[in-house]
Amino acid sequence: IVITSGKGGVGKTTVAANLGMNLSLLGARVALIDVDFGLNNLDVVMGIENRVVYDISDVLEGRCRVKQALVQDNGHKNLYVLPSDGMKTSTSLTGQNLKVVTESLAPLFDYLLLDCPAGVDAGFHRAVSCADEALLVTTPCFSSLRDADKVVSILKSYRLSSVSLVVNRVR
């Protein structure tokens, strides 16, 4: 499931982290995958930033196996994070290579949650191309809703089994 938005700052990473934690509390095996290679912070939100040895760039470039890069969450035994490193620029960051990683993780987990970069640039397409479903996060702000509408139009061009919406920051 790719967690995406058209606009930054709407809470994609927070939604991904909370959804992953709650699914793991229900007994599901969950991997949170940070595919935001520019402004990554899933490791910080999850409180594991000091435990990261390898990241997804290391996996994509063959420096480690995907299982070596997974970091188990401190409080949830069924929850793992595959972090990314915004400081590295990898030539291996293609949708096809990312799909190989997600397909290797799929048999080990009940859910793979991909924390997508904001917008509709290459990072968005790379993440969506690996997903079966999309969870679109927006806020009630007009600009956020407008961007979400644009993202929905683009998501229709992918063969996703479902596209769902989270409207964050609603009182």
C-alpha positions as a printed Julia matrix, in Angstrom:
171×3 Matrix{Float64}:
   0.0     0.0     0.0
   1.55    3.29   -1.07
   0.77    6.22    1.21
   0.89    9.33   -0.93
  -0.27   12.92   -1.34
   0.03   15.75   -3.76
   1.33   18.15   -1.15
   4.01   17.93    1.5
   3.26   18.33    5.18
  -0.15   16.65    5.19
   0.93   13.77    7.44
   1.84   10.88    5.14
   4.66    9.65    7.34
   2.57    9.98   10.5
  -0.31    8.08    8.89
   2.07    5.37    7.69
   3.67    5.01   11.14
   0.37    4.92   13.02
  -1.25    2.54   10.55
   1.76    0.24   10.76
   1.78    0.28   14.57
  -1.93   -0.41   14.8
  -1.84   -3.23   12.25
   1.04   -4.81   14.19
  -0.97   -4.52   17.43
  -3.69   -6.54   15.69
  -1.11   -9.26   15.04
  -0.21   -8.43   11.44
   3.4    -8.53   10.26
   4.14   -5.07    8.85
   7.07   -3.49    7.02
   7.2     0.29    6.72
   9.31    1.23    3.71
  10.62    4.77    3.36
  10.74    5.52   -0.36
  11.09    9.26    0.12
  14.76    9.48   -0.85
  14.97   13.25   -0.63
  13.2    14.24    2.57
  13.09   10.96    4.45
  12.17   10.91    8.13
  10.28    7.69    8.79
  13.19    6.45   10.91
  12.96    9.59   13.07
   9.17    9.31   13.47
   9.59    5.66   14.47
  12.42    6.46   16.9
  14.93    4.11   15.29
  17.28    6.64   13.65
  20.17    5.64   15.92
  19.76    1.94   15.07
  19.98    2.24   11.28
  23.0     0.4     9.89
  21.86   -0.17    6.31
  19.13    1.49    4.29
  17.2     0.83    1.1
  19.97    2.41   -0.99
  22.38   -0.18    0.39
  19.92   -2.92   -0.62
  19.39   -1.48   -4.11
  23.14   -1.21   -4.7
  23.9    -4.71   -3.39
  25.83   -3.72   -0.24
  23.49   -5.79    1.95
  20.49   -8.09    1.8
  17.05   -6.63    2.41
  16.68   -8.49    5.72
  19.89   -6.86    6.97
  18.47   -3.38    6.35
  15.21   -4.0     8.23
  15.08   -2.45   11.69
  12.62   -3.95   14.17
  10.5    -1.41   16.03
  11.27   -1.04   19.72
   7.74   -1.62   20.99
   6.07   -3.74   18.33
   7.53   -7.17   17.61
   5.74   -7.54   14.26
   6.76   -4.11   12.95
   9.87   -3.41   10.88
  11.19   -0.34    9.09
  13.22   -0.27    5.9
  14.74    3.22    6.1
  16.1     5.38    3.32
  18.99    7.8     3.41
  18.34   11.21    1.94
  22.07   11.91    1.73
  22.79    9.19   -0.82
  22.06    9.53   -4.49
  21.75    6.13   -6.08
  21.66    5.22   -9.73
  19.73    2.09   -8.68
  16.62    4.02   -7.62
  14.31    2.74  -10.33
  10.75    1.52  -10.05
  11.81   -1.91  -11.26
  14.57   -2.24   -8.64
  12.22   -1.05   -5.92
   9.66   -3.61   -7.09
  12.27   -6.36   -6.69
  12.75   -5.25   -3.07
   9.03   -5.15   -2.32
   8.48   -8.53   -3.97
  11.25  -10.06   -1.85
   9.59   -8.69    1.31
   6.01   -9.62    0.38
   6.2   -13.28    1.53
   7.54  -12.2     4.94
   4.85   -9.64    5.78
   1.09   -9.22    5.76
   1.4    -5.53    4.87
   4.03   -3.43    3.13
   3.39    0.28    3.67
   5.37    2.55    1.34
   5.88    6.09    2.63
   5.92    8.03   -0.65
   7.47   11.42   -1.36
   5.04   14.31   -1.84
   4.12   15.46   -5.3
   3.96   13.61   -8.59
   7.59   13.54   -9.67
   9.72   10.47  -10.34
   9.69    9.38   -6.68
   5.89    9.24   -6.7
   5.8     7.12   -9.86
   8.57    4.86   -8.55
   6.59    4.18   -5.35
   3.17    3.79   -6.97
   4.52    1.36   -9.56
   5.31   -1.07   -6.72
   1.91   -0.87   -5.03
  -1.35   -2.76   -5.28
  -3.31   -0.12   -3.37
  -2.99    3.58   -2.57
  -3.89    5.6     0.48
  -4.09    9.28   -0.41
  -3.54   11.69    2.5
  -4.81   15.25    2.36
  -5.97   18.02    4.67
  -9.1    20.2     4.38
  -6.93   23.05    3.06
  -8.0    24.03   -0.46
  -4.52   23.68   -1.96
  -4.13   20.22   -0.44
  -7.53   19.1    -1.74
  -6.73   20.47   -5.19
  -3.43   18.59   -5.3
  -5.14   15.42   -4.03
  -7.6    15.67   -6.91
  -4.68   15.8    -9.35
  -3.07   12.78   -7.68
  -6.31   10.79   -7.98
  -6.33   11.47  -11.72
  -2.79   10.14  -12.03
  -3.49    7.12   -9.8
  -6.28    6.1   -12.18
  -3.62    5.37  -14.81
  -2.17    2.65  -12.55
  -3.79   -0.74  -12.04
  -4.46   -0.36   -8.33
  -7.07   -2.53   -6.64
  -8.19    0.41   -4.5
  -7.52    4.06   -3.79
  -8.64    5.32   -0.38
  -8.58    8.77    1.16
  -7.53   10.05    4.58
  -8.44   13.64    5.37
  -6.0    14.56    8.13
  -6.24   17.45   10.62
 -10.02   17.61   10.69
 -11.63   18.84   13.89
